[in-house]
Amino acid sequence: MSDTRISGKPAKPGRVPPKIVILGAWKAHRAILRLTGGRRGLWVATPTTWGTLRLTTVGRKSGKRREAIVGYFEDGENLVTLAMNGWMAPEPAWWLNLQAQPDVVVELKDGVRDVHAREAVGDERERLMDVWRTYGDYDAFAAKRPNPTAVVVLEPRS
């Protein structure tokens, strides 16, 4: 889809906090997770709320371990997230890292999983976006980004 929105519908850009607030919230979330030894900061997705997971990638340039906390929901055995970077224009570094090395580890509230990342396209993308829309007005926020927001599927590795 070449449209900057998630759906083809026109959307007014949503109100997003200033970048400094978004970055501060990310740092605070990571600190809570670290300081509590993982007891706080991750939560399980339910049919009515998205969950959070810690994604560990390898830096595509540095080769160093990188961690990000992202929202997700479950689609069967798969985990689904959005490469949205706080609705700011640049692609999130974790998504660029996944494109370079898609086999990664995620930590959920109930344990660790080895996964393979890929971008959802076509009908699958639209179906998964319909689920994201049940959690909020993502079309309005996606209108702030100059590029489409990737829907990322994390499939179990055996």
Buried (B, 14 or more C-beta within 10 A) or exposed (E): BEBBBBBEEEBEBBEBEEEEEBEEEEEEBBEBBEEEEEEEBBBBBEEEEBBBBBBBBBBBEEEEEBBBBBBBBBBEEBBBBBBBBBBBEEBBBBBBBBBEEBEBBBBBBEEEBEBBBBBBEEEBBBEBBEBBEEEEEBBBBBBBBEEBBBBBBBBEEE
